[in-house]
């Protein structure tokens, strides 16, 4: 397996010395605006671009010394990108926030004023795309999504920059946090990982959900009531999903608490799956939103310096179980991919 020089350089830039990705995510837009507005008691439209940039800048300043990379959006995050620690690589998001809700299928869209080439010119080491995806959707919807991912993969290949694809599962008419979806989630994640491992997509790293919902794993701290699977069944789902991957993959935190995400990573470690790290956002900084909304940026920085750093260190502590992304190609060093 050969990895081109540009892709190799980009992946090295966002990994630690072991070849593990311990990245922080701060590319939230619509959801961050809504959360700030709610905690400030104002209309979402009253959340200014300056507030968004200020929040992102604080997170980047305080947390990137403890991360191998930071994921930002070019809409509000470019000023923050310049403040990241020297050790942290840069991923930039290429998709519009949210999805098209005027027709079925949660179809995605790209940012109007950006291309892969332009994002690289802004300093991106890697390009990231978010796609809402379920193998249970009609073929005509998924065909649109498959073609969309192929186009972006080709654009990243032409620019010789790594392509991170994040896919988030759903089922129309189902609560994604509910027990009914929890039962479908293992198959949804496994089949999605299998699909986007195919060479036509030119994905370099898959950013994936864990194949279970921790709140429904019997006997875990996260489980407060009904369960959908035993601990052993959950571990088997981790193994099945990992076995479906033909590309390196990292786990996303999916907005759960820091305690739940670290417990999830402990479970992944127990199974011995070959994940290559994390891209973790809200599990690190989301409890800082009310602090910022009510007390301002200085209070947010103080909170991040204390609890935010503790949160990211909690996650980093679990990455001893992660395997280097280049190990996926059967080599023991990046140099061997040349």
HELIX and SHEET records of a PDB file:
HELIX    1   1 UNK A    5  UNK A   13  1                                   9    
HELIX    2   2 UNK A   30  UNK A   40  1                                  11    
HELIX    3   3 UNK A   44  UNK A   46  5                                   3    
HELIX    4   4 UNK A   49  UNK A   63  1                                  15    
HELIX    5   5 UNK A   64  UNK A   66  5                                   3    
HELIX    6   6 UNK A   78  UNK A   81  1                                   4    
HELIX    7   7 UNK A  116  UNK A  121  1                                   6    
HELIX    8   8 UNK A  139  UNK A  159  1                                  21    
HELIX    9   9 UNK A  179  UNK A  196  1                                  18    
HELIX   10  10 UNK A  199  UNK A  201  5                                   3    
HELIX   11  11 UNK A  214  UNK A  216  5                                   3    
HELIX   12  12 UNK A  231  UNK A  244  1                                  14    
HELIX   13  13 UNK A  258  UNK A  271  1                                  14    
HELIX   14  14 UNK A  282  UNK A  285  1                                   4    
HELIX   15  15 UNK A  286  UNK A  288  5                                   3    
HELIX   16  16 UNK A  289  UNK A  295  1                                   7    
HELIX   17  17 UNK A  297  UNK A  303  1                                   7    
HELIX   18  18 UNK A  304  UNK A  308  3                                   5    
HELIX   19  19 UNK A  309  UNK A  317  1                                   9    
HELIX   20  20 UNK A  318  UNK A  321  5                                   4    
HELIX   21  21 UNK A  325  UNK A  329  5                                   5    
HELIX   22  22 UNK A  334  UNK A  337  5                                   4    
SHEET    1   A 9 UNK A  21  UNK A  25  0                                        
SHEET    2   A 9 UNK A  69  UNK A  73  1                                        
SHEET    3   A 9 UNK A  89  UNK A  93  1                                        
SHEET    4   A 9 UNK A 126  UNK A 132  1                                        
SHEET    5   A 9 UNK A 162  UNK A 168  1                                        
SHEET    6   A 9 UNK A 205  UNK A 208  1                                        
SHEET    7   A 9 UNK A 248  UNK A 252  1                                        
SHEET    8   A 9 UNK A 277  UNK A 280  1                                        
SHEET    9   A 9 UNK A  21  UNK A  25  1                                        
END                                                                             
